[in-house]
């Protein structure tokens, strides 16, 4: 089989698997006095809360050069993302993580996946 056709088939399969999924993007700053090491430990612990939520597919946490953070979670669908947003901060494994964030800096957006490569 032609390599170009194989790549096209793989891309098509990947798109079919991700169509309808949602990326939740949360940008924020840490609360004053929070050490990055403690925050990262709390973020790791909060993964235990995320994996219990229906529709959760994955997460990435990144830090920008200006010190701001982005937490990107992938959800099976918009309903799963919305439901998780209502309960995540209440889960015991996520409480410390959430308490380390400057709530005034939080911006949340949801994006439906249109294409994937």
C-alpha positions as CSV (number, residue, x, y, z in Angstrom):
1,X,0.0,0.0,0.0
2,X,1.2,3.5,-0.8
3,X,2.7,5.4,2.2
4,X,0.6,8.5,1.4
5,X,-2.6,6.4,1.5
6,X,-1.6,4.9,4.8
7,X,-0.9,8.3,6.3
8,X,-4.3,9.6,5.0
9,X,-6.1,6.6,6.5
10,X,-4.4,7.1,9.9
11,X,-5.3,10.8,9.9
12,X,-8.9,9.9,8.9
13,X,-9.1,7.4,11.7
14,X,-7.7,9.9,14.3
15,X,-10.2,12.5,13.2
16,X,-13.1,10.0,13.5
17,X,-11.9,9.1,17.0
18,X,-11.7,12.7,18.2
19,X,-14.7,14.2,16.5
20,X,-17.1,15.7,19.1
21,X,-14.5,15.6,21.8
22,X,-13.8,18.9,23.7
23,X,-10.7,20.6,24.9
24,X,-11.2,22.5,28.1
25,X,-8.6,25.2,28.5
26,X,-8.1,26.9,31.9
27,X,-5.6,29.7,32.2
28,X,-4.6,31.0,35.6
29,X,-1.9,32.3,37.9
30,X,-0.8,30.8,41.2
31,X,-2.0,32.3,44.4
32,X,0.5,34.4,46.3
33,X,3.1,32.5,48.3
34,X,2.5,29.2,46.6
35,X,5.6,27.3,45.7
36,X,5.8,25.7,42.3
37,X,7.0,22.4,43.7
38,X,4.0,22.2,46.1
39,X,1.7,23.2,43.2
40,X,3.0,20.5,40.9
41,X,2.6,17.9,43.7
42,X,-1.0,19.0,44.2
43,X,-1.6,18.9,40.4
44,X,-0.3,15.4,40.3
45,X,-2.6,14.4,43.1
46,X,-5.6,16.1,41.4
47,X,-5.2,13.7,38.5
48,X,-6.7,11.1,40.8
49,X,-9.9,13.2,40.9
50,X,-9.9,13.7,37.1
51,X,-9.7,10.0,36.2
52,X,-12.9,9.4,38.2
53,X,-15.0,11.8,36.2
54,X,-17.1,10.4,33.4
55,X,-15.8,11.4,29.9
56,X,-12.3,12.4,31.0
57,X,-9.7,11.5,28.4
58,X,-6.4,13.3,29.3
59,X,-4.7,16.3,30.7
60,X,-1.7,18.6,30.1
61,X,-0.5,21.3,32.4
62,X,1.9,23.9,31.0
63,X,3.6,27.1,32.3
64,X,4.3,30.2,30.1
65,X,7.4,32.3,30.4
66,X,5.4,35.0,32.2
67,X,4.5,32.6,35.0
68,X,0.9,32.0,34.0
69,X,-0.4,28.4,33.6
70,X,-2.7,26.6,31.3
71,X,-4.5,23.3,32.2
72,X,-5.8,21.5,29.2
73,X,-8.2,18.6,29.7
74,X,-9.7,16.5,26.9
75,X,-13.3,15.3,27.3
76,X,-15.4,12.9,25.4
77,X,-18.0,15.6,24.8
78,X,-19.2,19.0,26.0
79,X,-21.6,17.5,28.5
80,X,-18.8,15.7,30.3
81,X,-16.7,18.8,30.4
82,X,-19.5,20.9,31.8
83,X,-20.4,18.3,34.4
84,X,-16.8,18.0,35.6
85,X,-16.5,21.8,35.9
86,X,-19.3,21.7,38.5
87,X,-17.7,19.1,40.8
88,X,-13.9,19.0,40.2
89,X,-13.1,21.7,42.8
90,X,-15.2,19.8,45.4
91,X,-13.4,16.5,45.1
92,X,-11.0,15.7,47.9
93,X,-8.0,15.0,45.6
94,X,-8.5,18.4,43.9
95,X,-9.1,20.7,46.8
96,X,-5.5,21.5,47.6
97,X,-4.7,22.0,43.8
98,X,-7.7,24.4,43.5
99,X,-6.7,26.3,46.7
100,X,-3.3,27.2,45.2
101,X,-4.8,29.1,42.2
102,X,-5.6,32.8,42.2
103,X,-9.3,32.6,41.5
104,X,-9.4,36.1,40.1
105,X,-7.1,35.1,37.3
106,X,-9.0,32.0,36.1
107,X,-10.3,32.0,32.5
108,X,-12.1,28.9,31.2
109,X,-13.0,28.1,27.6
110,X,-14.2,25.0,25.8
111,X,-13.3,24.1,22.2
112,X,-14.8,21.3,20.2
113,X,-12.1,19.4,18.3
114,X,-12.5,19.9,14.6
115,X,-9.5,18.2,13.2
116,X,-6.6,16.1,14.7
117,X,-3.3,15.0,13.2
